[in-house]
Amino acid sequence: MKLQLFSTLTVCAVLGFVQPAKAFNVEACAKNPITAKPQAINLLQPIDQKLLNCVPGLSSIVGKWKNQSNKITASLDKLKIGNNGKSSIEKLEYNLAGNYIDLRVAAKAAHTWKLKECLVPRIVFKWGIPKQDGCNKWIEKPISASATCSYNYTFNLSTGESKPVFKCGRGALGEYALDASAVTAILRGEMPTMGSLLSSVSITPPLFKDESRDEYQTVRNSMISRHQGSIVYFSSESFVNWASAKNQAGNAIASVVSGGSYSAELIRQIEQRLRSELTYMGTFASQTAIQLGTEQIVSMMTGKGTMKLKGFDVSVKVVNTPEIVQKCMVKPRRECTPEIKLPRLGFAIIATRGQ
């Protein structure tokens, strides 16, 4: 994913609006003209052929935005938090008067469970005193908790200006902060992860608990074991936490760890951060007699080959060292929401003695 989420040129290129509009049917329109042009056209419903004949470029606009709405629906399914969450496109209109697209999406995070309660208690008498001792009949009552969010997006076909607004209502699941830019990215053909859509869940719902875990040690140990016979330095925990989707531009980190490109700004920040990282590399330096500089590490990190230094072939491999976020219901039975993998950029410097 790119850093500039609202790049007009990128949006236009993906949606095809930089290309000439498809010609309308002049002859058919002359035979059956529009007497009253509507202010807006519902793109979720079949379009009147008369409109397609008489509105320039409408066929192209309808086709492109129906395709985009399908992508949005598929990606918003990732917002299903809990066992009863759902999302839907409520509005997709083309406003003829203003020449803009108007989109409204509803996303609901919800969880339903059953609470077991005793309907008929079992009573025993001890020393003539009635006392409950178990239950003869149980009932299960459904309990639900939810929070509903609305996403409104307008895109001006004339100017390329976009305006996303994401609002979340407060429900029993707590206040969900959803990243509007992530859904905007869908309009550019990008498919964000759950982690990028759900930027923060600040409140743990009632009867739920956080079950987050850090994959740093697992990834680090795996990288070292896979390069037995080589000398490996793995990035420190402080670097990995710094290079996380939460602390940096989330889309940039997600792109890099999935094999995407680096922005000039991210490279600049990594070079700056590596200056302090070099202080952790004393053991690697003593074992190899190699003193790497920040520019050398960044050069190999960004895929510009390996280096031959002091009789070693030196390379850098970038890996994802995610933090796993999950919430689990603890009563009346354990049931968890899907795992959210928040990407963090880690790297391994691998020195293999030359033959």
Buried (B, 14 or more C-beta within 10 A) or exposed (E): BBBEBBBBEBBBBBBEBEEEBEEBBEEBBEEEEEEEEBEBBEBEEEBEEBBBBBBEBBBBBBEBBEEBBEBBBEBBEBBBBBEBBBBEBEBBBBBBEBEBBBBBBBBBBBBEBEEEEEEEEEEEEEEEEEEEEEBEEEEEEEBEBBBBBBBBBBBBBEEBEBEBEBEBEEBBBBEBEBBBBBBBBBBBBBEBBBBBBBBEBEBEBEBBEEBEEBBBEEBBEBBBEEBEEBBBBBBBBEBBBBBBBBEBBBBBBBBBBEEBEBBEEBBEBBBEBBEEBBEBBEEBEEEBEBEBEBEBBBBBBBEEEEBEBEEBBBBBBBBBBBBBBBBBBEEBEEBBBBBBBBBBBBBBBBBBEEE
